[in-house]
Amino acid sequence: MRHRHLCTLALALGVTVLLDVLRVWLPSVITLFGRAAETPAELLGAFALGWFVLALAAPGLVRRLGVRPVGLAAAGVLAVVRLLLTAGPGGTAQLWLACAGLLAGLVWLAAAAALVDRPVAGLALGLAGNAVGHALLGTEDLVWRGGVLGWSLSVPLVLAFLAAVWLSATRRPATPSAGRRAWLLCGPALLLANQIALAPAVWSAAAGAGSPDFPGLARPAVPVLGGYAVLLFLAGVLLRMPTRLARVLWPVALVAGAVLFATGRLVPAYLLTAVGLGGCLALTDSATDDAVAGADPDGRAAARRGRAAVVGMLVFAVATVAYYAAYDLGYPNGWVPVAAAVLVALVAFTGPPWSAPTLPDPARTWLLLGLTASAGLGTHLHVPPSDPRPGGPPGTVRVTAYNIRMGFGIDGRLDLDAVARQLRGADVVLLSEVDRGWWLNGGHDTVALLAGRLGMPYVFAPAADPVWGDAVLTRFPVRTGRTRPLTAHGAPTGAQALGVTLDLGGRELAVVATHLQPPPGRDPVEQAREVAAFASEYAGGRPLVLGGDLNTEPDDPAFAEFTRAGLVDALAAGRPLRTSPADDPRAQIDHVFVSPGLTAAEVRAPRTEASDHLPVTLTVTLP
């Protein structure tokens, strides 16, 4: 029993450390190897999947060299990489360190599978604990945090993981027949938990949606139901019901949650997915016969369990690549989480009868209460600012438009402090490429984290999917808002136009934020025409500011659509004003337009590498 609990602890801590490495590896593949869509999507996918294919050799390595030396060596590499990533190397060093950490983590999983015949409790605690930690940190990844806080949490986590692995490595391998189903679900469970069920950023994005004055938009709100996702997930894992009922109820709940996520219904999606995923994992948690423990003289059973774990992680990689590659290649991707949920449901439905949980009753009770309370505390600590009170009418408004690339700089690091420095002093901020829970980028809520740093409320409009789009942050009260989805015209990534009405102390200002997505090899002239028409109609004669990443140059047809609609190029006095790429600006694709009667001054594009674009800033004088 002592060894079983040590293995559970080691697995839970290892899952947490591996997830930390994945939160660096995934965006590094996109921002460093992919160079923000400069690398073909097919090559990008092959590079990402190659590491998981390479890990298929890990079970054979474990069988030949032994569980203990391979497991300890892989755990050591994983731990060292985790700390080196917190040291913040950035650039190519970050990419290859993350790749080494990922491969070490996969090898460690294969070794752990040789020892642990009932991994469900460890997997579940690792997933739930990681979600709680993410919520307590306001959805900002611990691995990116240096300083006293980052190191004071990272070092004990890594040391505890190494100690648990060392102590549990003396356990004899489990029975030949046990654990393969549960290990096979390791990868799909990681995907569904971090993309839907246990993603605090998704909880936050879902909480602020649905206001009558802001249809289809999201504003700051406390995700009061987020903590319940952890409770439902752990309840599904630890509390057992009759097998016949569970084999129907949990798979149906899981698939229904994935379907709701694919249709944009985020709140019921993460609640149903959480309880369904926990219940399906529990259905694969079958007991072993201790009398025959260790009956695997040739190591074949250990290799089979290890192979199941690595194949499950390959499924995770394929599903992740398939889902997010759609935004480059232009095919529907809602089927991906549904397919992952169906796979988990089928494995759970066809499994043997389950057994009592490996954790005793008091431990289960404290885990349910403690982790749920911590998740709830995290959601309440992460409360973005509310609308400010209206003041006197200002004579000028300072405007910044910035494509923030989800908060990742040229060096591939997540540095929201650097982004916030470029936005301080602005009265109105128009953001493009805002991420509110994409697992590809680590699952953080970019707009809420920036709003908290700046003390500015926000309005978020989804574009590519419910948690990726554009936003407006402002120091002025926001009265109403509206979004218009733009026709794709062959572009693979969705786009929208967000209009908000600001109260400037007795007078109103209309603001429109957008990010045009050009079809391959073409100028986004059709979308520009749609945005110009929407902006003119939305403003209704009020002063108007329109801006964002328009992906068009001043001499292109799409740019002319805005001037043809009667808008004025607010950046004209500062041109040429090249904004992309940030480390060697050559293109003028980020723009701000204003209605006649407004004048612009102090036009700048300050040099920074906090994103792959430069921000554009200006002061607008009201008539």
C-alpha positions as CSV (number, residue, x, y, z in Angstrom):
1,M,0.0,0.0,0.0
2,R,2.9,2.4,0.8
3,H,4.4,1.8,-2.6
4,R,1.0,2.3,-4.3
5,H,0.6,5.7,-2.7
6,L,4.1,6.7,-3.5
7,C,3.5,5.8,-7.2
8,T,0.3,7.8,-7.2
9,L,2.1,10.8,-5.7
10,A,5.0,10.5,-8.2
11,L,2.6,10.2,-11.1
12,A,0.6,13.2,-10.0
13,L,3.7,15.4,-9.6
14,G,5.1,14.1,-12.8
15,V,2.0,15.0,-14.8
16,T,2.2,18.5,-13.3
17,V,5.8,18.9,-14.3
18,L,5.2,17.5,-17.8
19,L,2.2,19.8,-18.3
20,D,4.5,22.7,-17.4
21,V,7.0,21.7,-20.1
22,L,4.2,21.2,-22.6
23,R,3.0,24.8,-21.9
24,V,6.4,25.9,-23.2
25,W,6.9,23.3,-25.9
26,L,3.6,23.9,-27.7
27,P,3.9,27.7,-28.2
28,S,7.6,27.3,-28.9
29,V,6.9,25.1,-31.8
30,I,4.6,27.8,-33.3
31,T,6.5,30.9,-32.5
32,L,10.1,29.7,-32.8
33,F,10.1,26.7,-35.2
34,G,7.0,28.0,-37.1
35,R,8.0,31.7,-37.0
36,A,4.3,32.8,-36.9
37,A,3.1,31.0,-40.0
38,E,6.3,31.5,-42.0
39,T,6.9,27.7,-41.8
40,P,4.5,25.5,-43.8
41,A,1.8,24.0,-41.6
42,E,2.7,20.5,-42.9
43,L,6.3,20.8,-41.8
44,L,5.2,22.3,-38.5
45,G,3.0,19.3,-37.9
46,A,5.6,16.8,-38.9
47,F,8.2,18.4,-36.5
48,A,5.7,18.3,-33.6
49,L,4.5,14.8,-34.2
50,G,8.1,13.5,-34.7
51,W,8.9,13.8,-31.1
52,F,6.0,11.6,-30.1
53,V,6.8,9.1,-32.8
54,L,10.4,9.0,-31.5
55,A,9.0,8.2,-28.0
56,L,7.5,4.9,-29.3
57,A,11.0,3.4,-28.8
58,A,10.8,4.2,-25.0
59,P,9.0,1.0,-23.9
60,G,11.7,-1.1,-25.6
61,L,14.4,1.0,-23.9
62,V,12.7,0.4,-20.6
63,R,12.6,-3.3,-21.2
64,R,16.2,-3.6,-22.2
65,L,17.8,-1.3,-19.6
66,G,15.4,-1.7,-16.8
67,V,12.6,0.4,-15.2
68,R,14.7,2.0,-12.4
69,P,17.6,3.4,-14.4
70,V,15.5,4.6,-17.3
71,G,12.8,6.1,-15.1
72,L,15.2,7.9,-12.8
73,A,17.3,9.3,-15.7
74,A,14.3,10.5,-17.6
75,A,12.8,12.1,-14.5
76,G,16.1,13.8,-13.8
77,V,16.2,15.3,-17.3
78,L,12.6,16.3,-17.1
79,A,13.2,18.1,-13.8
80,V,16.3,19.9,-14.9
81,V,14.7,21.1,-18.1
82,R,11.7,22.3,-16.1
83,L,14.0,24.5,-14.0
84,L,16.0,25.7,-17.0
85,L,12.9,26.8,-18.8
86,T,11.9,28.9,-15.8
87,A,15.4,30.6,-16.0
88,G,14.0,32.0,-19.3
89,P,16.5,31.2,-22.1
90,G,14.2,32.2,-24.9
91,G,14.9,31.7,-28.6
92,T,16.4,28.5,-30.1
93,A,17.7,27.3,-26.7
94,Q,14.1,27.4,-25.3
95,L,12.8,25.4,-28.3
96,W,15.4,22.6,-28.0
97,L,15.2,22.5,-24.2
98,A,11.5,22.1,-24.4
99,C,11.9,19.3,-27.0
100,A,14.4,17.5,-24.7
101,G,12.0,17.9,-21.7
102,L,9.1,16.6,-23.7
103,L,11.0,13.5,-24.9
104,A,12.2,12.9,-21.4
105,G,8.7,13.2,-20.0
106,L,7.4,10.6,-22.5
107,V,10.2,8.2,-21.6
108,W,9.4,8.7,-17.9
109,L,5.8,7.9,-18.6
110,A,6.7,4.7,-20.3
111,A,8.9,3.8,-17.2
112,A,6.1,4.8,-14.8
113,A,3.7,2.5,-16.7
114,A,5.8,-0.4,-15.9
115,L,5.4,0.2,-12.2
116,V,1.8,1.5,-11.8
117,D,-1.0,-0.8,-12.6
118,R,-3.7,1.6,-11.4
119,P,-2.7,5.1,-12.7
120,V,-6.1,6.7,-12.6
121,A,-5.7,8.4,-9.2
122,G,-2.3,9.8,-10.1
123,L,-3.4,11.1,-13.5
124,A,-6.5,12.6,-12.0
125,L,-4.7,14.3,-9.1
126,G,-2.0,15.7,-11.5
127,L,-4.7,17.1,-13.9
128,A,-6.8,18.6,-11.1
129,G,-3.8,19.9,-9.2
130,N,-2.4,21.6,-12.3
131,A,-5.8,23.2,-12.9
132,V,-6.0,24.5,-9.4
133,G,-2.4,25.9,-9.6
134,H,-3.3,27.6,-12.9
135,A,-6.4,29.2,-11.4
136,L,-4.5,30.4,-8.3
137,L,-2.0,32.1,-10.7
138,G,-4.7,33.8,-12.6
139,T,-4.2,31.4,-15.6
140,E,-0.5,32.6,-16.0
141,D,1.8,29.6,-16.4
142,L,4.1,29.0,-13.4
143,V,6.9,27.9,-15.7
144,W,7.2,31.4,-17.3
145,R,7.5,33.1,-13.9
146,G,10.9,33.9,-12.6
147,G,11.6,35.9,-9.5
148,V,11.0,34.9,-5.9
149,L,7.5,33.6,-6.5
150,G,8.4,31.5,-9.6
151,W,11.5,29.9,-8.1
152,S,9.9,29.4,-4.6
153,L,7.2,27.3,-6.2
154,S,9.1,25.6,-9.0
155,V,12.0,24.3,-7.0
156,P,9.9,22.5,-4.3
157,L,7.7,21.1,-7.0
158,V,10.6,19.6,-8.9
159,L,12.3,18.3,-5.8
160,A,9.1,16.6,-4.6
161,F,8.7,15.0,-8.0
162,L,12.3,13.6,-7.9
163,A,11.9,12.4,-4.4
164,A,8.7,10.6,-5.1
165,V,10.1,9.0,-8.2
166,W,13.2,7.8,-6.3
167,L,11.2,6.3,-3.5
168,S,8.6,4.7,-5.8
169,A,11.2,3.1,-8.1
170,T,11.7,0.2,-5.7
171,R,8.2,-1.1,-6.4
172,R,8.0,-4.3,-8.4
173,P,6.3,-4.1,-11.8
174,A,2.6,-4.7,-11.7
175,T,0.6,-7.6,-13.1
176,P,0.7,-8.3,-16.8
177,S,-3.0,-7.7,-17.4
178,A,-3.6,-4.5,-15.5
179,G,-3.5,-0.8,-16.4
180,R,-3.2,-0.7,-20.1
181,R,-6.6,0.8,-20.7
182,A,-6.0,3.6,-18.2
183,W,-2.6,4.3,-19.6
184,L,-4.0,4.5,-23.1
185,L,-6.3,7.3,-22.0
186,C,-3.5,9.4,-20.5
187,G,-3.0,11.4,-23.7
188,P,-6.7,12.0,-24.6
189,A,-7.4,12.9,-21.0
190,L,-4.6,15.5,-21.0
191,L,-6.1,17.0,-24.1
192,L,-9.7,17.1,-23.0
193,A,-8.8,18.4,-19.5
194,N,-6.6,21.2,-20.7
195,Q,-8.6,22.2,-23.7
196,I,-12.1,22.1,-22.1
197,A,-12.8,20.6,-18.7
198,L,-10.0,21.9,-16.4
199,A,-8.9,25.0,-18.2
200,P,-9.4,28.1,-15.9
201,A,-9.0,30.5,-18.9
202,V,-12.0,28.8,-20.6
203,W,-13.9,29.2,-17.3
204,S,-13.0,32.9,-17.3
205,A,-14.0,33.3,-21.0
206,A,-17.3,31.6,-20.5
207,A,-18.2,33.6,-17.4
208,G,-18.5,37.0,-18.9
209,A,-20.5,36.1,-22.0
210,G,-24.2,36.7,-22.7
211,S,-25.0,40.3,-21.6
212,P,-28.0,41.8,-23.4
213,D,-26.1,45.0,-24.2
214,F,-23.1,43.0,-25.5
215,P,-24.5,40.2,-27.5
216,G,-21.9,37.6,-28.5
217,L,-19.2,39.5,-26.5
218,A,-17.5,38.8,-23.2
219,R,-16.7,41.2,-20.4
220,P,-15.0,40.9,-17.0
221,A,-16.8,38.5,-14.7
222,V,-16.0,36.0,-11.9
223,P,-16.1,32.4,-13.2
224,V,-18.2,31.2,-10.3
225,L,-18.8,27.7,-11.8
226,G,-15.1,27.1,-12.6
227,G,-14.3,25.6,-9.3
228,Y,-17.2,23.1,-9.7
229,A,-15.4,21.6,-12.7
230,V,-12.7,20.4,-10.4
231,L,-15.2,19.1,-8.0
232,L,-17.2,17.2,-10.7
233,F,-14.0,15.8,-12.2
234,L,-12.7,14.4,-8.9
235,A,-16.1,13.2,-7.9
236,G,-16.4,11.2,-11.2
237,V,-12.9,9.7,-10.5
238,L,-13.2,9.0,-6.7
239,L,-16.9,8.3,-6.1
240,R,-18.2,5.1,-7.6
241,M,-21.7,4.2,-8.7
242,P,-23.2,0.9,-10.1
243,T,-21.1,-0.1,-13.1
244,R,-24.0,-0.5,-15.5
245,L,-25.3,3.0,-14.9
246,A,-21.8,4.5,-15.0
247,R,-20.9,2.8,-18.3
248,V,-23.8,4.8,-19.9
249,L,-23.9,8.0,-17.9
250,W,-20.2,9.0,-18.0
251,P,-19.5,8.3,-21.7
252,V,-22.7,10.2,-22.7
253,A,-21.8,13.1,-20.5
254,L,-18.3,13.3,-21.9
255,V,-19.3,13.2,-25.5
256,A,-22.1,15.7,-24.9
257,G,-19.6,18.1,-23.3
258,A,-17.3,17.8,-26.3
259,V,-20.1,18.4,-28.7
260,L,-21.2,21.5,-26.7
261,F,-17.6,22.8,-26.8
262,A,-17.5,22.4,-30.6
263,T,-20.7,24.5,-30.8
264,G,-19.4,27.2,-28.5
265,R,-21.5,26.5,-25.4
266,L,-18.6,26.8,-23.0
267,V,-20.3,26.6,-19.5
268,P,-22.2,23.4,-20.0
269,A,-19.3,22.1,-22.1
270,Y,-16.6,22.2,-19.4
271,L,-19.0,21.0,-16.6
272,L,-20.2,18.0,-18.6
273,T,-16.7,17.2,-19.9
274,A,-15.3,17.4,-16.4
275,V,-17.6,14.9,-14.8
276,G,-17.7,12.7,-17.9
277,L,-13.9,12.6,-18.1
278,G,-13.5,11.8,-14.5
279,G,-16.1,9.0,-14.6
280,C,-14.6,7.5,-17.8
281,L,-11.2,7.4,-16.2
282,A,-12.6,5.7,-13.2
283,L,-14.2,3.0,-15.4
284,T,-10.7,2.0,-16.5
285,D,-9.5,1.7,-12.9
286,S,-9.5,-2.0,-12.2
287,A,-7.7,-3.7,-9.3
288,T,-4.8,-6.1,-9.5
289,D,-4.3,-9.4,-7.7
290,D,-1.5,-8.8,-5.3
291,A,-0.8,-12.5,-5.1
292,V,0.6,-12.4,-8.7
293,A,2.2,-9.0,-8.5
294,G,5.5,-8.9,-10.3
295,A,4.7,-11.9,-12.5
296,D,6.4,-10.4,-15.5
297,P,9.8,-12.1,-15.7
298,D,10.6,-11.0,-19.3
299,G,9.2,-7.5,-19.0
300,R,6.7,-7.8,-21.8
301,A,3.8,-6.6,-19.7
302,A,5.7,-3.6,-18.7
303,A,6.5,-2.8,-22.3
304,R,2.8,-3.2,-23.3
305,R,1.8,-0.7,-20.6
306,G,4.5,1.7,-21.6
307,R,3.5,1.3,-25.2
308,A,-0.1,2.1,-24.3
309,A,1.0,5.3,-22.5
310,V,3.1,6.5,-25.4
311,V,0.5,5.7,-28.0
312,G,-2.0,7.6,-25.9
313,M,0.3,10.6,-25.9
314,L,0.7,10.2,-29.7
315,V,-3.1,10.5,-29.9
316,F,-2.8,13.6,-27.8
317,A,-0.3,15.1,-30.3
318,V,-2.3,14.1,-33.4
319,A,-5.5,15.6,-32.0
320,T,-3.7,18.8,-30.9
321,V,-2.1,19.3,-34.3
322,A,-5.3,18.5,-36.1
323,Y,-7.3,20.9,-34.1
324,Y,-5.0,24.0,-34.3
325,A,-3.7,23.3,-37.9
326,A,-7.2,24.1,-39.1
327,Y,-6.6,27.8,-38.5
328,D,-3.8,27.6,-41.1
329,L,-5.3,25.0,-43.5
330,G,-8.9,26.0,-43.3
331,Y,-10.9,22.9,-42.5
332,P,-13.6,22.4,-39.8
333,N,-12.0,21.3,-36.5
334,G,-14.9,20.8,-34.1
335,W,-14.8,17.1,-34.7
336,V,-11.4,16.8,-33.0
337,P,-12.4,17.1,-29.3
338,V,-15.5,15.1,-30.1
339,A,-13.4,12.3,-31.6
340,A,-11.1,12.3,-28.6
341,A,-14.2,12.1,-26.3
342,V,-15.6,9.2,-28.3
343,L,-12.3,7.3,-28.0
344,V,-12.2,7.8,-24.2
345,A,-15.9,6.8,-24.0
346,L,-15.4,3.6,-26.0
347,V,-12.4,2.5,-24.0
348,A,-14.2,3.2,-20.7
349,F,-17.4,1.5,-21.9
350,T,-15.7,-1.7,-22.9
351,G,-13.5,-2.0,-19.8
352,P,-13.6,-4.6,-17.0
353,P,-15.7,-3.9,-13.8
354,W,-14.1,-1.2,-11.8
355,S,-12.8,-1.5,-8.2
356,A,-12.8,0.7,-5.2
357,P,-10.6,3.8,-5.5
358,T,-7.0,3.4,-4.4
359,L,-7.2,6.3,-2.0
360,P,-8.9,5.8,1.4
361,D,-12.1,7.6,2.3
362,P,-10.6,10.4,4.4
363,A,-8.0,11.2,1.7
364,R,-10.8,11.3,-0.9
365,T,-12.9,13.7,1.2
366,W,-10.0,16.1,1.9
367,L,-8.9,16.1,-1.8
368,L,-12.4,16.9,-3.0
369,L,-12.9,19.7,-0.6
370,G,-9.3,21.1,-0.7
371,L,-8.8,21.2,-4.4
372,T,-12.3,22.5,-5.1
373,A,-12.0,25.2,-2.6
374,S,-8.6,26.2,-4.0
375,A,-9.9,26.3,-7.5
376,G,-12.8,28.4,-6.3
377,L,-10.4,30.8,-4.5
378,G,-8.4,31.1,-7.7
379,T,-11.4,32.1,-9.8
380,H,-12.3,34.8,-7.3
381,L,-8.8,36.1,-6.9
382,H,-8.6,36.5,-10.7
383,V,-11.3,39.3,-10.9
384,P,-10.6,41.8,-13.7
385,P,-11.5,45.5,-13.1
386,S,-15.0,46.7,-13.5
387,D,-16.1,49.7,-15.5
388,P,-14.8,53.1,-14.3
389,R,-17.0,55.9,-13.3
390,P,-17.6,58.6,-16.0
391,G,-15.6,61.8,-15.5
392,G,-15.6,65.1,-17.4
393,P,-15.3,65.1,-21.2
394,P,-11.7,64.8,-22.2
395,G,-10.2,66.9,-25.0
396,T,-7.9,64.2,-26.3
397,V,-7.9,60.4,-26.2
398,R,-4.7,58.4,-26.3
399,V,-5.1,55.3,-28.6
400,T,-2.9,52.2,-29.0
401,A,-3.5,49.4,-31.5
402,Y,-1.4,46.3,-31.0
403,N,-1.3,42.7,-32.4
404,I,0.0,41.0,-29.3
405,R,0.5,37.4,-30.7
406,M,-1.2,35.9,-27.6
407,G,1.5,37.6,-25.4
408,F,4.5,35.8,-27.0
409,G,7.5,37.9,-28.0
410,I,10.0,37.4,-30.8
411,D,12.1,35.3,-28.4
412,G,9.1,32.9,-28.0
413,R,8.6,33.7,-24.3
414,L,5.3,34.6,-22.7
415,D,6.0,38.1,-21.3
416,L,2.8,39.9,-20.5
417,D,4.6,42.5,-18.5
418,A,6.5,43.6,-21.6
419,V,3.2,43.8,-23.5
420,A,1.6,45.8,-20.7
421,R,4.5,48.3,-20.7
422,Q,3.6,49.2,-24.3
423,L,0.0,49.8,-23.4
424,R,0.4,51.9,-20.3
425,G,-0.7,55.5,-20.7
426,A,-3.3,54.7,-23.4
427,D,-7.0,55.5,-22.8
428,V,-8.2,53.1,-25.5
429,V,-6.4,49.9,-26.5
430,L,-7.3,47.8,-29.6
431,L,-5.9,44.3,-29.4
432,S,-5.5,41.7,-32.1
433,E,-4.7,38.0,-31.6
434,V,-6.1,37.8,-28.1
435,D,-6.1,34.3,-26.6
436,R,-8.5,33.2,-23.8
437,G,-7.6,29.5,-23.3
438,W,-6.1,28.0,-26.4
439,W,-4.2,25.0,-25.1
440,L,-1.8,25.5,-28.0
441,N,-0.5,28.6,-26.2
442,G,-0.5,27.3,-22.7
443,G,-4.2,28.0,-21.8
444,H,-3.8,31.5,-20.3
445,D,-6.4,34.3,-20.4
446,T,-4.4,37.0,-22.1
447,V,-7.0,39.8,-22.0
448,A,-7.9,39.3,-18.4
449,L,-4.2,39.2,-17.4
450,L,-3.5,42.4,-19.3
451,A,-6.6,44.1,-18.0
452,G,-5.5,43.3,-14.4
453,R,-2.0,44.7,-15.0
454,L,-3.4,47.9,-16.5
455,G,-6.5,48.4,-14.3
456,M,-8.7,48.6,-17.4
457,P,-11.9,46.7,-18.1
458,Y,-12.3,45.0,-21.5
459,V,-14.7,43.8,-24.1
460,F,-13.7,40.6,-26.0
461,A,-15.1,39.4,-29.3
462,P,-14.5,35.9,-30.5
463,A,-13.2,35.4,-34.1
464,A,-11.5,32.1,-34.9
465,D,-13.4,30.4,-32.1
466,P,-15.0,31.3,-28.8
467,V,-11.6,31.9,-27.0
468,W,-9.5,33.6,-29.7
469,G,-10.2,37.0,-31.3
470,D,-10.0,40.7,-30.6
471,A,-10.5,43.0,-27.7
472,V,-10.9,46.6,-26.6
473,L,-9.6,47.8,-23.2
474,T,-10.4,51.3,-22.1
475,R,-10.4,53.7,-19.1
476,F,-13.8,55.1,-20.1
477,P,-17.1,53.4,-19.3
478,V,-18.4,51.1,-22.0
479,R,-22.1,51.4,-22.7
480,T,-22.8,49.0,-25.5
481,G,-21.0,46.7,-27.9
482,R,-21.7,44.6,-31.0
483,T,-19.7,42.2,-33.1
484,R,-20.0,41.2,-36.8
485,P,-18.4,38.0,-38.1
486,L,-16.7,38.7,-41.4
487,T,-17.0,36.5,-44.4
488,A,-14.0,34.3,-44.8
489,H,-13.6,34.7,-48.6
490,G,-11.2,31.8,-48.6
491,A,-9.2,32.7,-45.5
492,P,-8.5,29.8,-43.1
493,T,-8.9,31.8,-39.9
494,G,-12.1,33.5,-38.9
495,A,-12.3,37.3,-38.4
496,Q,-14.8,39.8,-36.9
497,A,-15.4,43.5,-36.4
498,L,-16.0,44.6,-32.7
499,G,-17.8,47.9,-32.1
500,V,-18.1,49.4,-28.6
501,T,-19.5,52.7,-27.5
502,L,-17.6,54.7,-24.9
503,D,-19.0,57.3,-22.5
504,L,-16.6,60.3,-22.5
505,G,-18.4,62.2,-19.8
506,G,-21.6,63.2,-21.6
507,R,-20.5,62.5,-25.2
508,E,-19.9,59.2,-26.9
509,L,-17.1,57.8,-29.0
510,A,-17.5,54.7,-31.2
511,V,-14.5,52.4,-31.4
512,V,-14.1,49.5,-33.8
513,A,-11.4,46.8,-33.5
514,T,-10.7,44.2,-36.1
515,H,-8.0,41.9,-37.5
516,L,-8.5,41.2,-41.2
517,Q,-7.5,37.7,-42.4
518,P,-6.5,37.8,-46.1
519,P,-7.1,34.7,-48.3
520,P,-3.9,33.0,-49.4
521,G,-2.0,35.3,-51.8
522,R,-4.7,38.0,-51.8
523,D,-5.5,41.4,-50.3
524,P,-8.4,41.3,-47.8
525,V,-10.4,43.8,-49.8
526,E,-13.8,42.1,-49.3
527,Q,-13.3,42.0,-45.5
528,A,-12.1,45.6,-45.5
529,R,-15.3,46.6,-47.3
530,E,-17.4,44.8,-44.7
531,V,-15.6,46.4,-41.8
532,A,-15.9,49.9,-43.3
533,A,-19.6,49.4,-43.8
534,F,-20.1,48.1,-40.3
535,A,-18.1,50.9,-38.8
536,S,-20.0,53.6,-40.6
537,E,-23.3,52.1,-39.6
538,Y,-22.3,51.4,-36.0
539,A,-21.0,54.9,-35.5
540,G,-24.2,56.5,-36.7
541,G,-22.7,59.9,-36.9
542,R,-20.7,59.8,-33.7
543,P,-17.0,60.3,-33.7
544,L,-15.3,57.0,-34.7
545,V,-11.9,55.4,-34.2
546,L,-11.2,52.2,-36.1
547,G,-8.0,50.1,-35.9
548,G,-6.1,46.9,-35.7
549,D,-4.0,44.5,-37.7
550,L,-5.5,45.0,-41.2
551,N,-2.9,43.0,-43.1
552,T,-2.9,45.5,-45.9
553,E,-0.4,48.3,-47.0
554,P,-1.4,51.9,-47.6
555,D,-1.2,51.4,-51.4
556,D,-3.3,48.3,-51.5
557,P,-7.0,48.0,-52.5
558,A,-8.1,46.9,-49.0
559,F,-6.7,50.1,-47.5
560,A,-8.5,52.2,-50.1
561,E,-11.8,50.7,-48.9
562,F,-11.5,52.6,-45.6
563,T,-10.7,55.9,-47.2
564,R,-13.5,55.4,-49.8
565,A,-15.9,55.0,-46.9
566,G,-14.9,58.6,-45.7
567,L,-12.5,57.6,-43.0
568,V,-9.2,59.4,-42.5
569,D,-5.8,57.7,-42.2
570,A,-4.8,58.7,-38.6
571,L,-1.2,57.6,-39.1
572,A,-0.5,59.6,-42.2
573,A,1.7,62.1,-40.5
574,G,4.0,59.4,-39.2
575,R,4.4,57.3,-42.4
576,P,6.3,55.4,-43.4
577,L,5.3,53.5,-40.2
578,R,6.4,50.0,-40.6
579,T,5.1,47.6,-37.9
580,S,5.9,44.0,-39.0
581,P,8.0,42.0,-38.3
582,A,8.9,43.6,-35.0
583,D,12.6,42.7,-35.2
584,D,13.0,44.0,-38.7
585,P,10.0,46.1,-39.6
586,R,9.3,46.1,-43.4
587,A,5.5,46.1,-43.8
588,Q,2.9,48.8,-42.8
589,I,0.0,46.5,-41.9
590,D,-1.3,47.9,-38.5
591,H,-3.5,50.9,-39.0
592,V,-5.9,53.4,-37.3
593,F,-8.6,55.4,-39.1
594,V,-10.7,58.1,-37.6
595,S,-13.9,59.9,-38.8
596,P,-13.6,63.4,-40.3
597,G,-13.4,66.1,-37.6
598,L,-11.0,64.1,-35.4
599,T,-7.3,65.0,-35.7
600,A,-4.4,62.7,-34.8
601,A,-1.0,63.7,-33.4
602,E,2.0,62.1,-31.7
603,V,1.9,59.1,-34.1
604,R,4.5,56.5,-33.2
605,A,5.4,52.8,-33.6
606,P,7.7,52.2,-30.6
607,R,10.3,49.5,-31.1
608,T,9.7,46.5,-29.0
609,E,10.0,42.7,-29.4
610,A,7.1,41.9,-27.0
611,S,5.2,40.6,-30.0
612,D,5.9,40.0,-33.7
613,H,4.2,43.3,-34.5
614,L,5.0,46.8,-33.3
615,P,2.2,48.7,-31.5
616,V,1.0,52.0,-33.1
617,T,0.1,54.8,-30.7
618,L,-1.4,58.2,-31.3
619,T,-3.4,61.0,-29.6
620,V,-6.8,61.8,-31.1
621,T,-8.2,65.3,-30.5
622,L,-11.9,65.5,-30.3
623,P,-13.8,68.2,-32.1
